Amino acid sequence: MRIASARHGWIAGLLIASLLAGCGSENDQGNDQKNQQQEQPAREAQVMTMERRDIDYDRSYSAKLRSEQQVTIIARVRGELEARNFEPGEMVEKGQSLYIIEPDVYEATVNQRKADLQSAKAQAFRAERDAARYKKLLAQNSVSQQQYDQAVAEKRVAEASVAQAQAALESAKIDLGYSDVQAPVAGMISLSDVNVGNVVDVGTELATITPMNPIEVRFGLPQQEAFDLRRQRQQGADITAALKLPGSSDTKQQQLKGNIDFLGSRVNDDTSTVQARAMFDNPDGLLLPGQFARVQLKNMRRYDVFAVPEIAVTQGLMGPQVYVLDDDNKARTKNVTPGDIAGALQVIADGLESGDRVIVSDPGGIEAGTKIDPQPYSGNPEKLSAQNGDSGGASEQGKQKGQAQQSDAASQQDSADNQADDQKGEKTAEGESSE
């Protein structure tokens, strides 16, 4: 009984010693991993100190092409349409005869008005002679004052008749001119809305002339951009406009340059935009009114804003965020409100303050508390974006390396456990043998 009791006590002690050795090994390994994390060197990252500044950028807007001086031709007199002097779709010149509307009728009216004028002048001549004669007779007391006044009144009526006849003649001449419908502007003419031989009335639409050069583009700018653009124009800045047609493969059209010649003075109540207009040369008539296009304004400027490279803004649990450095150069998250995109820069509308140090290089692998070795910002946001793919590859390699290290540590732990089990089995066998 003593031998069995001693054996059981010896086995229990051996098991307790093995467990304590295993716990000590695990604690030592955990401490080693913690020390390795604490001893990891600070990660290098480009850091940008925030301050308000002006930034240049390009913007594009959807627009519709228009013709600045498009004209609808209408009949100004009534009559039969006797001739059409153009082919639909051709270019017509200003002053070119387009239609003829019964000119003989209006020539006859002109001749009649001329005759009426001659008759009125004859009556006015006679009334003037009568008034002069009555004036002499009144001086000789041969006629009464009433007779003289009557002669003067008839003279004035005759003069008014002459003026009336003259006005009627001028009106007839105008109508005769309207019988030859001429092009008020140069441009491409549409199909004729009325065929030859039809009787047209005053106000009948005949055709439309569309000037093709230059071409007009109207578009709307958001309030803030319109404000900044007006400020630039007042400072004499050179704002160029480029025209891009959707789906067009013609490089010549893509290279069309223009200029802004109008910026509205009020905000549209429905769209909250300010209307602007740009003019583009169209000498070959390739662009047509009614086409949809995009207008790109180059060298625009935003004033007094915070802006960071677009890569610096990430998505956190609370929304968009950036990483900033604290006094110990450790990364901390800060929620922000993004504004407009300006090329490779992201305008920050809210969330940053002057003096904040923002990490602007690849944030992959950075988390709150990461020790950072701050490097000066290169000033090239496009380069940061281009390097994002390489940084991602490096991060992936680091991740794989960490996984390999974890696998090696697990293998070492398994070997230690197996060795302890073997030692335990040998000691147990020795005990049973002595027994």
C-alpha positions as a printed Julia matrix, in Angstrom:
435×3 Matrix{Float64}:
   0.0     0.0      0.0
   2.88    2.34     0.79
   4.51    1.55    -2.53
   1.23    2.22    -4.49
   0.58    5.44    -2.59
   4.13    6.65    -3.22
   3.85    5.83    -6.87
   0.59    7.77    -7.24
   2.07   10.78    -5.48
   5.16   10.69    -7.69
   3.04   10.58   -10.85
   0.85   13.48    -9.66
   3.94   15.56    -8.95
   5.35   14.79   -12.37
   2.11   15.93   -14.04
   2.04   19.19   -12.04
   5.68   19.91   -12.95
   4.94   19.3    -16.65
   1.94   21.64   -16.57
   3.96   24.36   -14.85
   6.72   23.99   -17.42
   4.2    24.28   -20.26
   2.59   27.39   -18.75
   5.97   28.96   -18.28
   6.86   28.25   -21.91
   3.59   29.84   -23.15
   4.09   32.93   -20.96
   7.65   33.3    -22.21
   6.48   33.05   -25.83
   3.68   35.63   -25.29
   6.14   38.01   -23.66
   8.55   37.52   -26.56
   5.83   38.36   -29.12
   4.78   41.43   -27.11
   8.36   42.61   -26.9
   8.76   42.1    -30.65
   5.68   44.27   -31.3
   6.94   46.96   -28.98
  10.37   46.84   -30.57
   9.06   47.19   -34.17
  10.57   50.31   -35.83
   8.36   53.29   -36.68
   6.8    53.12   -40.12
   7.85   55.77   -42.62
   5.0    57.82   -44.1
   4.7    61.14   -45.88
   3.01   63.72   -43.7
   1.4    67.0    -44.74
   0.78   69.87   -42.31
  -2.63   71.38   -42.93
  -3.03   75.02   -43.87
  -5.59   76.76   -46.01
  -4.44   77.41   -49.57
  -5.57   78.04   -53.13
  -5.57   75.07   -55.53
  -5.9    74.84   -59.31
  -8.07   72.22   -60.95
 -10.06   71.38   -64.09
 -13.81   70.79   -64.19
 -16.19   69.58   -66.88
 -19.91   70.25   -67.27
 -22.64   68.8    -69.44
 -23.96   71.23   -72.03
 -25.94   71.53   -75.24
 -24.71   73.17   -78.42
 -26.68   76.14   -79.69
 -26.57   78.61   -82.54
 -26.23   82.14   -81.26
 -28.15   83.82   -84.13
 -30.6    81.17   -85.36
 -33.47   82.84   -87.22
 -36.91   81.63   -88.28
 -37.98   83.15   -91.61
 -41.63   84.26   -91.67
 -43.77   85.88   -94.34
 -44.3    89.62   -93.79
 -46.92   90.03   -96.57
 -49.82   88.0    -97.87
 -49.83   86.43  -101.33
 -48.92   83.48  -103.5
 -45.45   81.98  -103.05
 -44.12   82.28  -106.59
 -40.49   81.12  -106.23
 -37.93   79.52  -103.92
 -34.34   80.48  -104.61
 -32.39   77.94  -102.55
 -31.9    74.22  -101.97
 -32.69   72.92   -98.48
 -29.61   72.27   -96.37
 -27.27   74.58   -98.25
 -25.38   77.54   -96.83
 -26.97   80.89   -97.65
 -25.44   84.34   -97.38
 -26.86   87.35   -95.61
 -29.11   89.33   -98.02
 -29.61   86.4   -100.4
 -33.08   86.16  -101.96
 -34.95   83.14  -100.62
 -38.62   83.48  -101.65
 -40.7    85.63  -103.99
 -44.28   86.46  -102.86
 -46.44   88.05  -105.62
 -44.36   91.19  -106.2
 -46.61   92.48  -109.05
 -49.45   93.16  -106.63
 -47.24   95.26  -104.38
 -45.63   97.09  -107.28
 -49.12   98.15  -108.39
 -49.88   99.33  -104.88
 -46.71  101.41  -104.89
 -47.7   103.06  -108.18
 -51.13  103.85  -106.82
 -49.63  105.46  -103.71
 -47.38  107.55  -105.89
 -50.41  108.87  -107.77
 -52.2   109.66  -104.52
 -49.18  111.61  -103.39
 -49.11  113.66  -106.57
 -52.82  114.48  -106.17
 -52.31  115.53  -102.55
 -49.42  117.78  -103.54
 -51.57  119.45  -106.21
 -54.31  120.2   -103.71
 -51.77  121.51  -101.25
 -50.35  123.85  -103.94
 -53.78  125.29  -104.69
 -54.62  125.72  -100.99
 -51.34  127.54  -100.41
 -52.04  130.0   -103.3
 -55.56  130.64  -101.99
 -54.28  131.38   -98.5
 -51.7   133.86   -99.89
 -54.33  135.66  -102.01
 -56.78  135.93   -99.1
 -54.07  137.42   -96.96
 -53.65  140.34   -99.45
 -57.38  140.82   -99.74
 -57.71  140.92   -95.96
 -55.16  143.74   -95.86
 -57.36  145.68   -98.34
 -60.53  144.89   -96.33
 -61.88  143.05   -99.42
 -62.58  139.8    -97.48
 -63.56  139.12   -93.94
 -61.31  137.61   -91.29
 -63.43  134.49   -91.32
 -62.83  133.91   -95.03
 -59.07  134.3    -94.53
 -59.07  131.82   -91.61
 -60.96  129.31   -93.74
 -58.33  129.56   -96.48
 -55.5   128.98   -93.98
 -57.27  125.9    -92.54
 -57.73  124.4    -96.02
 -54.02  124.91   -96.66
 -53.11  122.97   -93.5
 -55.5   120.16   -94.37
 -53.89  119.86   -97.79
 -50.42  119.71   -96.25
 -51.6   116.92   -93.93
 -52.97  115.03   -96.95
 -49.57  115.24   -98.59
 -47.91  113.78   -95.47
 -50.48  111.0    -95.31
 -50.0   110.12   -98.97
 -46.23  110.09   -98.47
 -46.56  107.66   -95.53
 -48.83  105.38   -97.56
 -46.26  105.32  -100.36
 -43.47  104.38   -97.94
 -45.61  101.58   -96.49
 -46.31  100.24   -99.97
 -42.6   100.27  -100.75
 -41.91   98.31   -97.56
 -44.5    95.69   -98.49
 -42.96   95.46  -101.94
 -39.59   94.81  -100.3
 -41.13   92.09   -98.14
 -42.36   90.34  -101.27
 -38.7    89.42  -101.87
 -37.84   87.41   -98.73
 -34.1    87.73   -98.03
 -31.81   85.99   -95.56
 -31.21   88.17   -92.47
 -28.12   86.13   -91.47
 -25.69   83.72   -93.08
 -25.99   80.06   -92.21
 -27.44   76.69   -93.13
 -31.08   76.79   -94.21
 -33.62   74.14   -93.33
 -36.29   72.44   -95.37
 -38.96   74.74   -96.67
 -42.13   74.64   -94.62
 -44.3    75.91   -97.52
 -44.26   74.76  -101.12
 -44.24   77.06  -104.14
 -47.77   77.9   -105.3
 -49.32   78.05  -101.85
 -50.8    81.27  -100.54
 -49.05   82.46   -97.42
 -50.32   84.93   -94.86
 -48.52   87.38   -92.61
 -46.66   85.38   -89.94
 -46.45   82.1    -91.88
 -43.16   80.32   -91.06
 -41.19   79.58   -94.21
 -37.81   78.15   -93.1
 -35.07   78.38   -90.46
 -31.5    79.64   -90.93
 -28.89   78.34   -88.47
 -25.49   80.08   -88.36
 -22.82   77.4    -87.84
 -19.78   79.49   -86.95
 -19.22   80.23   -84.14
 -21.13   77.68   -82.07
 -22.51   78.56   -78.66
 -22.45   76.36   -75.55
 -24.48   77.17   -72.44
 -24.01   75.34   -69.14
 -24.62   75.78   -65.41
 -21.98   76.14   -62.68
 -22.56   75.39   -58.98
 -22.7    78.53   -56.85
 -19.27   78.18   -55.23
 -17.53   77.43   -58.53
 -19.28   80.35   -60.2
 -18.15   82.61   -57.36
 -14.54   81.45   -57.69
 -14.67   81.81   -61.49
 -16.01   85.37   -61.24
 -13.19   86.19   -58.85
 -10.62   84.79   -61.28
 -12.1    86.74   -64.2
 -11.91   89.93   -62.19
  -8.24   89.19   -61.56
  -7.65   88.75   -65.28
  -6.99   84.99   -65.13
  -6.89   83.09   -68.42
  -9.65   80.46   -68.21
  -9.71   78.27   -71.31
 -12.56   76.02   -72.4
 -12.35   72.76   -74.34
 -15.22   70.95   -76.02
 -15.73   67.18   -75.9
 -18.52   65.36   -77.73
 -19.67   62.12   -76.05
 -18.67   59.06   -78.04
 -16.71   61.08   -80.59
 -13.49   59.59   -81.96
 -12.6    62.69   -83.97
  -9.48   64.14   -82.34
 -10.02   67.43   -84.11
 -13.33   67.89   -82.35
 -11.73   66.9    -79.06
  -9.17   69.68   -79.46
 -11.63   72.53   -80.0
 -10.71   75.48   -77.82
 -12.97   78.34   -76.83
 -13.45   81.09   -74.32
 -16.04   82.06   -71.75
 -17.72   85.29   -72.8
 -20.63   85.33   -70.32
 -21.17   84.49   -66.65
 -24.62   85.08   -65.19
 -25.38   87.54   -62.41
 -28.01   85.48   -60.58
 -28.54   81.98   -59.22
 -31.29   79.88   -60.8
 -33.95   79.15   -58.18
 -34.69   75.65   -59.55
 -31.17   74.33   -60.15
 -29.08   76.51   -57.77
 -26.61   77.09   -60.61
 -25.28   80.13   -62.43
 -25.52   80.16   -66.21
 -22.35   80.55   -68.27
 -21.64   80.61   -71.98
 -18.61   79.66   -74.06
 -18.07   80.27   -77.78
 -16.18   77.9    -80.1
 -15.07   78.38   -83.67
 -16.76   75.94   -86.04
 -15.43   76.86   -89.5
 -16.14   73.46   -91.06
 -19.64   73.2    -89.64
 -18.89   69.83   -88.04
 -20.68   70.72   -84.81
 -24.45   70.98   -84.98
 -26.81   72.86   -82.67
 -28.74   70.5    -80.42
 -25.81   68.13   -79.84
 -24.94   67.25   -76.26
 -21.36   67.83   -75.2
 -19.1    68.34   -72.2
 -17.29   71.6    -71.62
 -14.02   71.38   -69.73
 -12.77   74.51   -67.99
  -9.04   74.51   -67.35
  -7.0    76.43   -64.81
  -9.92   77.06   -62.47
  -9.11   77.81   -58.85
 -10.56   77.13   -55.42
  -9.67   79.66   -52.76
  -8.81   79.18   -49.07
  -9.48   75.44   -48.68
  -7.98   72.39   -46.98
  -6.94   69.75   -49.53
  -5.12   66.42   -49.24
  -4.15   63.77   -51.79
  -7.19   61.64   -52.54
  -5.38   58.49   -51.34
  -5.21   59.92   -47.8
  -9.0    59.68   -47.29
 -10.19   56.23   -46.19
 -13.53   54.81   -45.1
 -13.87   54.12   -41.39
 -16.66   52.86   -39.16
 -17.89   56.44   -38.68
 -17.52   57.43   -42.35
 -14.69   59.14   -44.28
 -11.55   59.64   -42.22
  -7.86   60.52   -42.4
  -4.93   59.52   -40.21
  -3.3    62.34   -38.25
  -0.24   62.27   -35.98
  -0.38   63.12   -32.29
   2.47   64.64   -30.26
   4.12   61.2    -29.96
   4.01   60.65   -33.75
   1.39   57.94   -33.37
  -1.41   57.6    -35.92
  -4.9    58.65   -34.86
  -8.1    58.65   -36.95
 -10.04   61.84   -37.59
 -13.44   61.96   -39.28
 -13.77   64.45   -42.15
 -16.36   65.73   -44.59
 -15.06   65.5    -48.17
 -15.8    68.28   -50.64
 -15.03   68.44   -54.36
 -12.38   66.43   -56.16
  -9.69   68.65   -57.7
  -7.62   66.36   -59.88
  -5.68   64.07   -57.51
  -6.57   66.26   -54.53
  -9.57   65.9    -52.25
 -10.99   69.11   -50.81
 -11.92   68.69   -47.14
 -15.0    70.72   -46.32
 -14.97   70.01   -42.57
 -13.05   68.05   -39.95
  -9.51   69.43   -40.26
  -7.83   72.36   -38.59
  -4.71   74.36   -39.37
  -1.66   72.58   -38.0
  -3.06   69.05   -38.25
  -0.43   66.6    -39.52
  -2.13   64.27   -41.99
  -0.63   61.05   -43.35
  -0.88   61.46   -47.12
   0.97   58.37   -48.38
  -0.5    54.88   -48.68
  -2.47   54.25   -45.45
  -2.52   50.46   -46.0
  -1.53   48.63   -42.82
  -1.75   51.75   -40.66
  -4.11   51.68   -37.69
  -4.7    53.83   -34.66
  -1.61   53.72   -32.44
   0.88   52.85   -35.19
   4.22   54.56   -34.63
   5.05   56.78   -37.6
   8.38   58.15   -38.79
   7.09   61.35   -40.55
   8.65   62.2    -43.91
   8.16   65.46   -45.86
   5.31   65.46   -48.37
   6.68   65.2    -51.92
   4.05   67.6    -53.25
   3.02   65.23   -56.06
  -0.4    63.64   -55.34
  -0.42   61.82   -58.72
   2.81   60.02   -57.78
   1.29   58.88   -54.48
  -1.69   57.4    -56.31
   0.61   55.66   -58.81
   2.62   54.12   -55.98
  -0.47   52.8    -54.25
  -0.28   49.53   -56.18
   3.36   49.01   -55.2
   2.63   49.8    -51.56
  -0.21   47.32   -51.64
   2.19   44.66   -52.91
   4.65   45.43   -50.13
   1.88   45.24   -47.58
   0.81   41.87   -48.98
   4.38   40.59   -48.76
   4.57   41.75   -45.15
   1.3    40.02   -44.44
   2.58   36.77   -45.94
   5.83   37.08   -43.98
   3.88   37.55   -40.75
   1.76   34.51   -41.52
   4.93   32.46   -42.12
   6.39   33.6    -38.8
   3.18   32.65   -37.02
   3.31   29.21   -38.7
   6.95   28.7    -37.58
   6.08   29.65   -34.0
   3.17   27.2    -34.01
   5.45   24.42   -35.3
   8.0    25.14   -32.57
   5.26   25.01   -29.94
   4.04   21.63   -31.27
   7.6    20.23   -31.12
   8.01   21.39   -27.52
   4.7    19.78   -26.55
   5.64   16.5    -28.22
   9.03   16.47   -26.4
   7.35   17.04   -23.06
   4.95   14.15   -23.75
   7.87   11.84   -24.58
   9.7    12.74   -21.37
   6.52   12.17   -19.41
   6.08    8.72   -20.94
   9.68    7.69   -20.17
   9.39    8.7    -16.53
   6.12    6.82   -16.2
   7.72    3.7    -17.61
  10.65    3.96   -15.19
   8.24    4.24   -12.26
   6.32    1.17   -13.3
   9.58   -0.76   -13.77
  10.86    0.02   -10.25
   7.55   -0.95    -8.88
